């Protein structure tokens, strides 16, 4: 008997032994769903919408919505920005701090050169991608010690 034939016979016997003893079906671990109740939102951003009364993050608040003219007007109307601050002054705060927003780039998932997200200690304030771990962490925390804006290193 040649080696090739011998291997084929041994493999066939091995396969037959496995089939006769019966393979146990794979049993996955028990399914444990996530809690259906979301934790409280700590930070508002464009993916969830602005939470009225939240002060802009750049001024020590918890609003990470894109600093658009519309959001600026909403902050002025709500009193979370001083009326004496112009829109241009408001945008300049982000530039001075080196913060990149959706006005600069989008779709990075806060994994860009400026990342992570500002509430996690980075310089990226692009809207986090819904359904990702970054989205959950930005929206719900934890990030208590990292919320305040940090000065830009020059």
Backbone bond lengths (Angstrom), bond angles and torsions (degrees), N, CA, C in turn:
res aa  C-N    CA-C-N  psi(-1)  N-CA   C-N-CA  omega(-1)  CA-C   N-CA-C  phi
1 X - - - 1.438 - - 1.529 107.47 -
2 X 1.315 115.96 134.95 1.465 119.55 -179.15 1.518 109.95 -79.31
3 X 1.332 114.17 164.15 1.468 119.28 179.34 1.520 111.95 -59.84
4 X 1.334 117.32 -41.56 1.458 121.17 -179.38 1.511 110.40 -62.09
5 X 1.301 116.77 -42.99 1.466 120.95 178.83 1.522 110.30 -64.80
6 X 1.332 116.29 -42.32 1.457 121.04 -179.31 1.533 110.40 -61.64
7 X 1.328 116.67 -43.79 1.468 120.54 178.17 1.525 110.99 -61.29
8 X 1.321 115.80 -41.55 1.463 120.08 -179.53 1.523 110.52 -63.60
9 X 1.333 117.07 -40.73 1.465 121.17 179.36 1.526 110.04 -65.79
10 X 1.330 116.93 -45.70 1.471 121.03 -179.13 1.524 110.09 -62.75
11 X 1.338 116.59 -44.25 1.467 120.40 178.41 1.518 110.95 -62.07
12 X 1.308 117.39 -40.92 1.467 121.39 179.67 1.509 111.10 -64.65
13 X 1.330 116.57 -41.73 1.475 120.75 178.74 1.529 109.38 -64.87
14 X 1.334 116.64 -43.02 1.470 120.85 179.19 1.514 111.50 -62.18
15 X 1.331 116.54 -44.08 1.455 120.79 179.19 1.525 110.80 -64.01
16 X 1.331 116.83 -41.14 1.466 121.14 179.05 1.525 110.23 -63.23
17 X 1.342 116.89 -40.16 1.466 120.62 179.97 1.536 110.24 -63.66
18 X 1.321 115.96 -41.38 1.463 119.64 179.46 1.523 110.51 -64.25
19 X 1.315 116.22 -43.86 1.461 119.98 -178.50 1.522 111.91 -67.79
20 X 1.332 117.35 -35.06 1.461 120.11 -178.76 1.524 111.57 -73.98
21 X 1.316 117.52 -33.55 1.469 118.94 -179.96 1.519 110.36 -77.86
22 X 1.333 116.69 -19.11 1.463 120.30 177.94 1.510 111.28 80.99
23 X 1.290 115.58 122.06 1.469 120.80 176.68 1.517 107.67 -82.64
24 X 1.291 115.24 135.96 1.448 118.29 175.75 1.529 108.31 -76.78
25 X 1.305 115.30 136.15 1.459 119.50 179.05 1.530 109.31 -67.07
26 X 1.320 115.64 144.63 1.462 121.00 177.59 1.519 109.30 -66.92
27 X 1.296 115.52 128.86 1.459 119.81 178.71 1.529 107.65 -114.43
28 X 1.342 117.65 112.55 1.463 119.87 -179.96 1.524 110.85 -68.63
29 X 1.304 115.09 160.08 1.462 119.58 175.98 1.517 109.14 -62.26
30 X 1.305 117.47 155.54 1.474 119.23 -179.60 1.527 110.48 -58.53
31 X 1.321 116.50 141.53 1.459 122.82 178.84 1.521 109.20 -74.38
32 X 1.308 116.05 126.18 1.457 121.65 177.34 1.528 106.86 -124.36
33 X 1.324 117.82 103.07 1.468 119.89 -177.98 1.525 111.53 -71.14
34 X 1.335 114.63 155.88 1.459 119.79 172.77 1.516 108.54 -67.68
35 X 1.295 115.99 156.51 1.456 121.10 175.33 1.521 108.40 -59.06
36 X 1.303 118.04 132.29 1.464 122.12 -177.33 1.524 112.43 -75.34
37 X 1.306 116.90 -12.75 1.455 120.89 179.50 1.521 108.77 -97.93
38 X 1.320 116.17 118.95 1.466 120.30 179.25 1.523 109.32 -70.78
39 X 1.321 116.42 146.24 1.461 118.84 175.46 1.529 109.76 -67.58
40 X 1.311 117.73 169.17 1.463 119.21 179.49 1.530 111.23 -63.93
41 X 1.321 115.91 142.23 1.459 121.99 178.67 1.525 108.44 -73.12
42 X 1.331 116.05 126.60 1.463 120.82 178.63 1.525 112.06 -95.70
43 X 1.340 116.08 -29.92 1.460 121.53 -175.96 1.521 108.95 -134.87
44 X 1.334 116.52 129.34 1.463 118.19 173.72 1.530 108.88 -92.27
45 X 1.326 115.37 150.31 1.460 122.78 178.65 1.512 107.48 -155.23
46 X 1.323 117.07 175.84 1.464 120.90 -173.30 1.524 113.76 -61.16
47 X 1.320 119.43 -27.66 1.471 121.06 -178.20 1.525 112.29 -70.71
48 X 1.335 117.54 -24.66 1.470 120.01 178.76 1.521 112.08 -113.44
49 X 1.318 116.81 -13.59 1.458 120.92 -178.43 1.517 111.50 94.43
50 X 1.297 114.05 158.38 1.470 120.65 -177.87 1.521 110.80 -72.52
51 X 1.307 116.15 135.09 1.463 122.00 174.22 1.524 107.02 -94.25
52 X 1.303 115.41 113.82 1.463 120.63 -175.77 1.527 111.15 -54.45
53 X 1.297 114.99 134.99 1.461 120.81 179.68 1.516 113.74 95.12
54 X 1.332 118.19 -13.80 1.461 120.11 177.38 1.522 109.70 -73.95
55 X 1.306 115.50 130.45 1.463 123.05 178.67 1.533 109.03 -81.03
56 X 1.330 118.31 148.07 1.471 120.15 179.02 1.530 112.55 -57.51
57 X 1.325 115.99 140.78 1.460 121.76 179.71 1.531 111.25 -56.90
58 X 1.317 117.18 -39.47 1.467 122.03 -177.19 1.532 111.88 -60.41
59 X 1.330 116.48 -19.74 1.468 121.55 178.20 1.532 111.57 -108.87
60 X 1.338 115.82 19.44 1.461 120.19 176.35 1.516 114.86 93.00
61 X 1.328 118.13 7.11 1.460 121.29 -179.82 1.517 112.31 -94.18
62 X 1.328 115.68 -163.26 1.463 120.26 -178.26 1.527 112.44 -124.87
63 X 1.338 116.80 33.97 1.457 122.04 173.60 1.520 108.69 -107.88
64 X 1.325 115.52 115.10 1.470 121.58 177.70 1.523 110.83 -110.66
65 X 1.332 116.59 28.58 1.454 120.62 174.74 1.528 108.56 -69.56
66 X 1.312 116.37 149.89 1.461 121.34 179.71 1.524 109.37 -58.16
67 X 1.317 117.61 133.58 1.468 120.10 -178.41 1.535 112.51 -75.49
68 X 1.315 115.27 65.28 1.464 120.63 176.89 1.524 109.08 -81.90
69 X 1.305 115.94 167.99 1.475 120.51 176.99 1.527 109.49 -59.67
70 X 1.338 116.79 -40.60 1.466 121.20 179.70 1.539 111.15 -61.14
71 X 1.333 117.06 -45.90 1.470 119.88 178.67 1.516 111.36 -67.56
72 X 1.320 116.91 -37.32 1.465 121.33 175.94 1.534 109.11 -58.01
73 X 1.348 116.50 -48.43 1.472 120.80 179.70 1.523 111.29 -60.64
74 X 1.343 117.15 -39.09 1.470 120.94 178.27 1.529 110.77 -64.13
75 X 1.329 116.89 -39.93 1.474 120.03 177.86 1.525 111.19 -66.64
76 X 1.318 117.19 -41.23 1.474 120.45 177.93 1.527 109.62 -61.86
77 X 1.340 116.70 -46.72 1.469 121.33 -179.45 1.527 111.71 -62.37
78 X 1.325 117.06 -35.57 1.473 121.07 -178.50 1.527 112.18 -84.04
79 X 1.321 116.78 -10.60 1.460 119.63 -179.08 1.516 113.88 81.04
80 X 1.339 117.72 14.70 1.463 120.80 178.73 1.531 111.47 -89.58
81 X 1.332 116.43 -3.96 1.466 123.75 170.11 1.518 106.39 -131.01
82 X 1.313 116.49 142.99 1.463 119.11 178.09 1.521 109.57 -72.08
83 X 1.317 115.70 139.55 1.461 120.81 -178.17 1.527 112.64 -61.13
84 X 1.312 117.02 -23.34 1.471 120.12 -179.30 1.540 111.85 -74.37
85 X 1.341 117.72 -15.53 1.468 120.70 179.69 1.522 109.69 -81.19
86 X 1.313 116.59 122.90 1.459 120.04 177.18 1.521 109.56 -80.11
87 X 1.324 115.56 163.87 1.466 120.35 176.98 1.524 110.14 -60.25
88 X 1.308 116.88 -40.70 1.470 121.20 179.61 1.535 110.82 -62.98
89 X 1.347 117.07 -40.20 1.470 121.07 176.54 1.527 110.62 -63.61
90 X 1.325 115.64 -39.63 1.462 122.18 179.32 1.531 110.27 -61.71
91 X 1.324 116.91 -48.18 1.467 120.62 177.72 1.524 111.41 -63.17
92 X 1.320 117.03 -36.02 1.461 121.42 -178.92 1.536 111.42 -62.77
93 X 1.328 117.58 -32.22 1.472 120.77 177.30 1.523 110.56 -57.94
94 X 1.331 116.85 -43.17 1.459 121.44 -179.67 1.534 110.37 -66.90
95 X 1.318 116.14 -41.60 1.473 120.38 179.74 1.518 110.74 -64.63
96 X 1.327 116.88 -43.57 1.469 120.93 179.93 1.518 111.88 -62.21
97 X 1.332 117.00 -33.54 1.467 121.42 -179.82 1.532 111.78 -86.44
98 X 1.331 117.27 -5.68 1.464 120.30 179.70 1.515 113.64 72.73
99 X 1.333 116.77 27.65 1.458 121.77 -177.55 1.528 109.70 -90.78
100 X 1.327 116.44 127.35 1.462 122.72 176.04 1.529 108.42 -94.04
101 X 1.328 116.75 127.41 1.465 122.03 -179.67 1.525 109.63 -115.89
102 X 1.325 116.08 -176.30 1.465 120.59 176.39 1.527 111.71 -63.39
103 X 1.308 117.68 -16.52 1.464 120.83 175.05 1.530 110.18 -71.16
104 X 1.343 116.48 -23.15 1.467 122.04 -178.97 1.532 112.09 -96.15
105 X 1.327 116.68 -43.06 1.466 121.64 -179.98 1.529 109.55 -163.40
106 X 1.328 116.13 158.77 1.465 121.34 178.72 1.526 109.54 -138.85
107 X 1.319 114.89 166.18 1.461 120.56 172.86 1.515 115.87 77.01
108 X 1.317 118.12 11.69 1.467 120.23 -177.19 1.527 112.66 -84.34
109 X 1.341 117.12 -13.65 1.459 120.30 -177.26 1.525 112.00 65.04
110 X 1.342 116.35 19.68 1.465 123.57 -178.49 1.521 112.32 62.64
111 X 1.342 115.36 23.78 1.461 121.53 178.39 1.527 110.60 -109.63
112 X 1.311 117.57 19.86 1.460 123.18 -178.65 1.528 110.40 -83.71
113 X 1.314 116.40 -174.87 1.472 121.62 179.20 1.525 111.91 -59.55
114 X 1.348 117.59 -31.65 1.462 120.56 179.96 1.528 112.39 -85.13
115 X 1.312 117.22 -9.60 1.463 121.66 -175.43 1.512 112.73 -66.89
116 X 1.302 115.52 167.83 1.457 128.68 2.95 1.533 110.98 -76.00
117 X 1.312 115.96 -165.07 1.461 121.94 -179.85 1.529 109.41 -61.85
118 X 1.329 116.72 153.17 1.465 121.01 -177.77 1.523 113.20 -57.83
119 X 1.338 117.98 -34.90 1.468 119.09 -179.29 1.525 112.16 -72.74
120 X 1.337 116.03 -8.67 1.467 121.05 177.89 1.527 111.09 -110.05
121 X 1.337 116.02 13.79 1.454 120.29 174.99 1.515 115.57 99.56
122 X 1.335 118.49 -0.34 1.460 121.27 179.52 1.514 112.19 -93.77
123 X 1.321 115.55 -164.67 1.464 121.48 179.75 1.518 112.10 -119.70
124 X 1.329 118.62 11.52 1.463 122.45 -179.16 1.529 109.25 -100.89
125 X 1.333 115.51 125.02 1.461 119.84 175.85 1.523 110.00 -118.66
126 X 1.347 116.90 25.48 1.462 120.26 173.50 1.524 107.66 -65.78
127 X 1.314 115.96 149.91 1.462 120.71 -178.94 1.523 110.01 -60.78
128 X 1.347 117.69 126.62 1.466 119.22 178.64 1.527 111.01 -66.10
129 X 1.315 116.21 150.92 1.460 122.37 -177.40 1.533 110.15 -77.55
130 X 1.356 117.63 118.93 1.468 120.38 179.27 1.533 111.34 -55.67
131 X 1.331 114.97 142.46 1.461 121.09 178.21 1.509 113.95 89.47
132 X 1.329 117.68 -1.73 1.462 120.28 -179.74 1.524 110.56 -102.91
133 X 1.310 115.45 163.35 1.470 121.03 176.82 1.527 109.98 -62.98
134 X 1.351 117.08 -37.51 1.463 120.70 178.92 1.534 110.10 -61.14
135 X 1.324 116.70 -43.00 1.465 121.77 178.36 1.529 109.93 -57.64
136 X 1.329 115.85 -48.65 1.468 119.33 -178.91 1.518 111.48 -63.37
137 X 1.316 117.16 -42.27 1.457 119.77 -177.64 1.522 111.20 -68.91
138 X 1.338 117.34 -40.52 1.467 119.96 178.36 1.525 110.02 -65.25
139 X 1.318 117.07 -45.47 1.463 121.75 -174.43 1.524 112.70 -73.28
140 X 1.329 117.09 -43.65 1.463 120.98 -171.41 1.532 114.74 -111.85
141 X 1.324 118.43 -9.87 1.453 121.57 -179.91 1.513 111.43 90.84
142 X 1.283 118.40 -176.80 1.457 126.70 8.40 1.534 112.10 -84.36
143 X 1.318 115.24 144.67 1.460 122.03 173.29 1.519 111.13 -165.64
144 X 1.297 117.12 31.33 1.456 122.37 -175.29 1.534 113.80 -54.24
145 X 1.324 117.60 -43.46 1.465 120.47 -174.64 1.519 113.16 -81.33
146 X 1.334 118.17 -5.73 1.453 120.77 -173.87 1.523 113.28 -112.76
147 X 1.323 118.30 6.37 1.460 120.70 -173.11 1.526 113.85 -69.96
148 X 1.302 119.37 -34.26 1.467 120.54 -174.29 1.519 111.19 -72.57
149 X 1.338 117.42 139.37 1.472 120.25 176.62 1.517 110.82 -61.05
150 X 1.331 115.44 141.83 1.461 122.20 179.02 1.529 108.85 -105.44
151 X 1.323 118.52 144.17 1.452 119.62 177.80 1.531 110.77 -64.66
152 X 1.328 115.72 149.27 1.450 121.71 179.83 1.517 109.18 -76.17
153 X 1.349 116.52 136.54 1.463 121.31 176.32 1.529 107.61 -79.75
154 X 1.300 116.37 126.93 1.471 120.23 -179.71 1.494 111.76 -111.62
